Structure formats: C-alpha cells, structure tokens
Amino acid sequence: MYRLVDHFGVYEAPTLYMENVKIDGKWMKGPVISNHYGHWDTKCLVFGMNPVAGDHYATYYKTMARVEQILEKGVFPEQPYAEVTAARAPVKEVILRGDQIDLGSFPFLWSNPGDSGRYVNSGSVHTEDVELGKNFGTYRCEIKGPRMLGISPEPNQSGWKMFMKKKERGDQVAQVAIVLGQDPIMWVVSSSKLARGKTDEYRMVSAIRGKPIELVKCETLDMLIPAHAEMVIEGEVPLDQAMKPEGPFGERYGYMGQKKDENFWMNVNCVTHRRNPWIVNIYAGVTRGFPTAPLEQLSLSTMQRFVPNARMIHSPVEATGLTIVSFKK
C-alpha cells in the first residue's frame, strides 16, 4: 500500500484487494481491503452519483453540492431507521460465542513496524448513554487476546465521554458493539464530527443516505446494529477494573501515536459476521481513510453563516492540521 501511494499519489492510488495475507509467518484467507475511499471518484459513488469523468475537482464539488442539499440550516437532519429480523440480516450468517471466538483467527493486520501488535482499525465503535445519546466513533482497537480488545477513544471524544459518564454514575460495565464493513455513510459519520450534541447517529445516517438504514438486535447486548455489515464484535468494557497499557500505533497524522499506560479494554462476548467476511484495514497516516466532502461542506456551511463571502474550504489529508479557505472579494 505504501508503494502504491508513493507511485500514484494519495488521491490516485487504487484500492488494494488481498485474497490471502501472511500474518506471523502464516498465510490467512482474506479478503482484506484497503484504500477503498482513497480515490477522488469514491466521493460521488458514496452518494450514489456518477463521478465527473476526468475531472477530480468537479467530482469533489459535485459531492459537496449534494451534501449542501442535505443540510438543514447548517446541520444534518435525522430520519427513522428500520429494524429487521435476524433472518434478514447478512451479518447474522455466522454467530460465535464464548470459547468459539478467536479474534486472531481473522486477518486483522499488523500495519506498521512500530505498532504494538495487530489492530482492528476500521470499526465503528458503537456506544450508548441515557444522557449523551447513541454514538459511533472510529477508535483504534488493539487485539490483546482471543476475546479481548483495547478500546482507545481519546479524552473528550464521544466514546470517552460516555465511558467516563458511566463511571461517574457507578456503572460497572459499558456495552460496546464494533461494526466492521459498515455502510459508507455510517463510516463517514463515525470518522467525522458531524453530530451536534445529543443525537441518535443512526437516524442521521438514514437522513444522509436518503433511506432508512436497516438495523438488527445484537445477540448479547441491548443495542441495534447494522444488518448489512460484514462483522460485529459485541462485548463489555469493565469500568470497575484496572485499565491496561496500549500502543503505540501509527496514527492518521503520519506519526506514531503514543503508548498509553492506562487504556479502556473490552471483553468480547459474541462475534457475528457474514460468511467469508471482507476485512478492511486502514493504513492510518498513509491513505485517505474516509470521504471528507461531508465534513468540509458542513464546515463551509457553518462558516458562511458568519462569513458570507467564504466560497470553498479544504483540509488536505496529506497536511493534517492545515485548512485552506477561499473568499470572494
């Protein structure tokens, strides 16, 4: 993947489809997918539109215009989702419980030489709280054992706030469902700060998609999860037990994320997945991890409420922390 990005560039590198991967000296059956949101054209495809042939800029602007149509007074709307039975949910084709579970048997990669181990790094981590609502965020999850994962939200991210709120109330555990191979719009919401305040992000996903996302009940948790995902990992984060060390890990900024002496972790109770699930690996800091047009249009629409002559905004992924704004003079 690194060589493809070096050869073609961040915005032109192709999607990588690996039928088999070697992990710890052993070949494992895939497929493993990477960089499927890297190319400019995917921005339109996510919203069901055709890219503008040969014009990446027009393709991106077309996507931002579509997002602007969806926004209502500068915020993303919500609409109901649809609950379906397990019989209609491909994610329930295989159900593993207890000792049947071995996270190491799935082709989750050791992405960077400096990483502390193999990671689940493309999951939308779903958490709920009576005060803060329903949220899913993209957090790195280190595989610590056959049925144990690290959960690594940073301080003041939504998942972290929910865990801390539950600890303050004296809750012993926090329920967590990690969704893999999720709907593209769900991945956008998971990886971006699109929500404002308490919200049900499944309802936001439904509105952005233009049709209800189909959800199904978890096997062991009081939660709903996407019926058409590739895999869901169900478990509980113990809030009354000692935390565990985690990291380091190559992060989206192109540098190693620090090792943490104390970090949340999760006991895995159940794994459900499609037959022969597709595993997605995000090469953080190297590839474009998610479509950025929705977040940039939200930022632009918000800015235009206070600076009407703002015309366009862009935050290049290859220069994290830099934002370019154009104005009409």
C-alpha positions as MATLAB code, in Angstrom:
seq = 'MYRLVDHFGVYEAPTLYMENVKIDGKWMKGPVISNHYGHWDTKCLVFGMNPVAGDHYATYYKTMARVEQILEKGVFPEQPYAEVTAARAPVKEVILRGDQIDLGSFPFLWSNPGDSGRYVNSGSVHTEDVELGKNFGTYRCEIKGPRMLGISPEPNQSGWKMFMKKKERGDQVAQVAIVLGQDPIMWVVSSSKLARGKTDEYRMVSAIRGKPIELVKCETLDMLIPAHAEMVIEGEVPLDQAMKPEGPFGERYGYMGQKKDENFWMNVNCVTHRRNPWIVNIYAGVTRGFPTAPLEQLSLSTMQRFVPNARMIHSPVEATGLTIVSFKK';
ca = [
       0.000    0.000    0.000;
       2.827    2.383    0.849;
       4.453    1.827   -2.544;
       1.149    2.340   -4.365;
       0.613    5.686   -2.639;
       4.209    6.666   -3.360;
       3.801    5.779   -7.053;
       0.273    7.046   -7.783;
      -0.174    9.709   -5.087;
      -2.654    9.919   -2.213;
      -5.653   10.743   -4.419;
      -4.911    8.356   -7.298;
      -3.737    5.184   -5.550;
      -6.013    2.204   -6.286;
      -7.973    0.081   -3.869;
      -5.977   -2.884   -2.598;
      -7.721   -6.289   -2.577;
      -5.724   -9.080   -0.940;
      -7.117  -12.599   -1.287;
      -4.599  -14.017    1.203;
      -2.293  -12.320    3.710;
       0.688  -13.559    5.713;
       0.419  -12.815    9.437;
       3.001  -14.008   11.967;
       4.524  -16.207    9.273;
       1.245  -17.940    8.426;
      -0.978  -17.435    5.409;
      -4.559  -16.452    6.234;
      -7.553  -16.335    3.936;
      -8.964  -12.876    3.193;
     -10.087  -10.897    1.537;
      -8.550   -7.841    3.134;
      -9.461   -4.485    1.556;
      -7.614   -1.181    1.873;
      -7.788    2.339    0.421;
     -11.318    1.859   -0.906;
     -12.086    5.522   -0.133;
      -8.776    6.867   -1.422;
      -9.634    7.927   -4.961;
     -11.455   11.186   -5.682;
     -14.221    9.309   -7.525;
     -15.382    7.480   -4.396;
     -16.784   10.738   -3.016;
     -19.557   10.703   -5.622;
     -20.009    6.939   -5.522;
     -20.742    7.013   -1.784;
     -23.761    9.221   -2.516;
     -24.933    7.139   -5.473;
     -23.761    9.651   -8.083;
     -21.533    9.243  -11.118;
     -18.117   10.933  -10.948;
     -17.292   13.627  -13.492;
     -15.056   11.776  -15.942;
     -11.505   13.088  -15.982;
     -12.176   15.968  -13.578;
     -11.447   15.206   -9.941;
     -12.196   18.758   -8.798;
     -15.632   18.766  -10.428;
     -16.304   15.368   -8.856;
     -15.475   16.707   -5.406;
     -17.515   19.891   -5.874;
     -20.443   17.783   -7.089;
     -20.312   15.789   -3.869;
     -20.143   18.915   -1.725;
     -23.152   20.344   -3.568;
     -25.097   17.159   -2.794;
     -24.184   17.426    0.880;
     -25.299   21.077    0.884;
     -28.720   19.935   -0.355;
     -28.983   17.504    2.571;
     -28.063   20.029    5.263;
     -30.899   21.828    7.054;
     -29.867   25.201    8.485;
     -26.270   24.088    8.737;
     -26.874   20.751   10.490;
     -27.515   17.240    9.265;
     -31.153   16.156    9.690;
     -32.393   12.887   11.165;
     -34.959   10.371    9.969;
     -36.119    6.992   11.325;
     -34.173    3.792   10.712;
     -35.737    0.381   10.012;
     -35.473   -2.601   12.374;
     -35.357   -6.038   10.709;
     -35.282   -9.621   11.963;
     -32.120  -11.705   12.215;
     -33.329  -13.824    9.296;
     -32.976  -10.760    7.043;
     -29.562   -9.732    8.389;
     -26.486  -10.990    6.486;
     -24.333  -10.061    9.485;
     -26.012  -12.942   11.371;
     -24.957  -15.666    8.917;
     -22.301  -16.874   11.388;
     -22.608  -16.448   15.167;
     -19.686  -17.184   17.511;
     -19.980  -17.167   21.297;
     -17.650  -17.736   24.217;
     -14.769  -20.110   23.508;
     -15.717  -20.241   19.820;
     -14.247  -16.746   19.480;
     -10.624  -16.158   18.497;
     -10.017  -12.674   17.139;
      -6.587  -13.796   15.984;
      -8.198  -16.188   13.511;
      -9.402  -13.251   11.389;
      -6.942  -11.458    9.070;
      -6.531   -8.282   11.103;
      -3.112   -6.874   10.204;
      -0.015   -5.627   11.963;
       0.062   -2.483    9.825;
       3.278   -0.696   10.809;
       6.643   -1.960   12.120;
       6.362    0.270   15.186;
       2.861   -0.869   16.161;
       2.496   -2.828   19.385;
       0.532   -5.581   17.655;
      -2.405   -6.375   15.397;
      -5.307   -3.946   15.413;
      -8.962   -3.737   14.488;
      -8.669   -0.251   13.000;
     -11.657    0.135   10.669;
     -14.502   -0.390   13.115;
     -17.272    1.991   14.086;
     -17.349    1.641   17.871;
     -20.992    1.932   18.939;
     -21.745    3.208   22.451;
     -24.896    4.494   24.109;
     -25.689    6.657   27.123;
     -29.016    7.847   28.504;
     -27.705   11.420   28.756;
     -25.430   11.617   25.708;
     -27.361    9.589   23.131;
     -26.182    6.963   20.628;
     -22.757    7.392   19.091;
     -20.266    5.552   16.942;
     -16.672    6.628   16.676;
     -13.543    5.373   14.945;
     -11.061    4.270   17.608;
      -8.052    2.002   17.319;
      -8.641   -1.387   18.976;
      -5.581   -3.487   19.809;
      -6.069   -7.264   19.820;
      -4.916   -8.325   23.293;
      -6.163  -11.902   23.287;
      -8.666  -14.264   21.656;
     -11.534  -12.430   23.378;
     -10.002   -9.158   24.495;
      -9.640   -5.821   22.698;
      -8.261   -2.473   23.706;
     -10.686    0.417   23.109;
      -8.855    3.693   22.625;
     -11.009    6.835   22.443;
      -9.031    9.976   23.168;
     -10.078   12.259   26.056;
     -13.188   14.291   25.179;
     -14.128   12.119   22.218;
     -17.724   10.915   22.443;
     -16.863    7.330   23.403;
     -14.529    8.547   26.149;
     -17.199   10.908   27.484;
     -19.726    8.068   27.621;
     -17.338    5.738   29.467;
     -16.471    8.457   31.986;
     -20.125    9.411   32.465;
     -20.978    5.786   33.242;
     -18.065    5.538   35.682;
     -19.300    8.658   37.487;
     -22.740    7.064   37.861;
     -21.180    3.909   39.276;
     -21.918    1.644   36.308;
     -19.762   -1.489   36.331;
     -19.671   -2.038   32.564;
     -20.273   -0.209   29.304;
     -21.777   -2.128   26.408;
     -19.899   -1.822   23.110;
     -20.569   -3.100   19.590;
     -17.800   -2.696   16.997;
     -19.211   -2.621   13.461;
     -16.930   -3.622   10.562;
     -17.643   -3.415    6.850;
     -20.275   -0.799    7.565;
     -22.365    1.367    5.249;
     -20.162    4.086    3.675;
     -22.281    6.875    5.174;
     -22.016    5.273    8.599;
     -18.231    5.254    8.182;
     -18.315    8.960    7.289;
     -20.326    9.792   10.421;
     -18.144    7.514   12.547;
     -14.932    9.154   11.341;
     -16.127   12.790   11.405;
     -17.551   15.295   13.846;
     -20.882   15.681   12.058;
     -23.232   15.357   15.027;
     -24.063   18.254   17.339;
     -24.974   17.480   20.946;
     -27.131   14.531   21.996;
     -28.293   12.639   18.937;
     -29.049    9.198   17.544;
     -26.431    8.865   14.832;
     -28.290    6.009   13.130;
     -31.070    8.489   12.405;
     -28.512   10.890   10.966;
     -27.097    8.132    8.740;
     -30.606    7.366    7.474;
     -31.187   11.005    6.547;
     -27.861   11.398    4.747;
     -28.400    8.129    2.857;
     -31.865    9.256    1.824;
     -33.372    5.978    3.034;
     -33.552    4.165    6.381;
     -30.551    2.103    7.401;
     -31.637   -1.418    8.384;
     -30.722   -2.443   11.932;
     -30.980   -5.724   13.836;
     -30.710   -6.589   17.528;
     -27.377   -7.644   18.993;
     -27.063  -11.190   20.303;
     -25.796  -10.276   23.784;
     -26.304   -6.510   24.111;
     -29.296   -4.207   24.380;
     -28.341   -2.483   21.128;
     -29.230   -2.347   17.464;
     -26.501   -2.785   14.851;
     -26.425   -2.545   11.012;
     -27.944   -5.662    9.464;
     -25.774   -5.496    6.337;
     -22.366   -5.060    7.978;
     -19.587   -7.578    7.363;
     -18.937   -8.230   11.067;
     -19.975   -7.065   14.542;
     -17.920   -7.635   17.700;
     -20.076   -7.472   20.851;
     -18.694   -7.007   24.335;
     -18.418   -5.043   27.548;
     -15.860   -2.566   28.857;
     -15.304   -3.143   32.609;
     -15.384    0.221   34.340;
     -14.614   -1.020   37.859;
     -11.372   -2.831   36.970;
      -7.828   -1.662   36.317;
      -7.072   -0.303   32.867;
      -4.434   -1.887   30.619;
      -1.491   -0.486   28.604;
      -1.978    0.034   24.868;
       0.020    1.145   21.838;
       1.984    2.642   20.242;
       0.231    2.729   16.873;
       0.883    4.554   13.588;
      -1.793    7.255   13.556;
      -3.546    9.336   10.911;
      -1.145   12.243   11.359;
       1.664   10.207    9.806;
       3.413    9.746   13.158;
       3.359    7.094   15.859;
       0.529    7.518   18.337;
       1.880    7.369   21.867;
       1.871    4.324   24.091;
      -0.746    4.592   26.818;
      -0.095    3.216   30.288;
      -3.821    3.105   31.079;
      -6.475    2.452   28.483;
     -10.006    1.067   28.296;
     -10.363   -2.559   27.228;
     -13.221   -4.854   26.281;
     -14.245   -8.446   26.989;
     -15.682   -9.920   23.781;
     -18.855  -11.958   24.287;
     -20.005  -12.580   20.731;
     -18.911  -12.140   17.115;
     -21.402  -12.243   14.254;
     -20.399  -11.983   10.611;
     -21.207  -12.802    7.023;
     -19.842  -15.993    5.552;
     -16.321  -15.175    4.314;
     -16.404  -11.590    5.629;
     -14.378   -8.842    3.979;
     -11.932   -7.278    6.433;
     -10.953   -3.633    5.923;
      -7.562   -2.355    7.058;
      -6.856    1.367    7.293;
      -3.218    2.319    6.769;
      -3.543    5.351    9.011;
      -1.408    8.325    8.059;
      -0.815    6.960    4.550;
      -4.206    6.577    2.855;
      -7.394    8.636    2.784;
      -9.396    6.880    5.447;
     -12.880    8.248    4.737;
     -14.765   10.563    2.345;
     -14.131   14.102    3.565;
     -16.661   16.070    1.493;
     -19.489   15.887    4.111;
     -17.299   17.288    6.874;
     -15.875   20.018    4.647;
     -19.306   21.095    3.409;
     -20.585   21.177    6.997;
     -17.609   23.370    7.953;
     -18.197   25.626    4.945;
     -21.931   25.992    5.632;
     -21.208   26.834    9.269;
     -18.564   29.390    8.293;
     -20.846   31.044    5.715;
     -23.363   31.848    8.444;
     -20.760   34.228    9.915;
     -18.549   34.914    6.882;
     -20.929   35.078    3.888;
     -18.160   35.634    1.334;
     -16.461   32.293    2.137;
     -16.612   30.193   -1.041;
     -14.716   26.941   -0.523;
     -12.837   25.072    2.192;
     -10.423   22.150    2.025;
      -8.283   20.282    4.563;
      -5.699   18.192    2.677;
      -5.249   14.776    4.262;
      -1.544   14.864    3.436;
      -1.169   18.005    5.596;
      -3.215   17.286    8.717;
      -3.921   20.453   10.685;
      -3.920   22.699    7.612;
      -7.174   24.138    6.251;
      -7.395   26.272    3.104;
     -10.306   28.705    2.696;
     -11.114   30.787   -0.391;
     -13.144   34.026   -0.247;
     -14.978   36.188   -2.753;
     -13.602   39.713   -2.504;
];
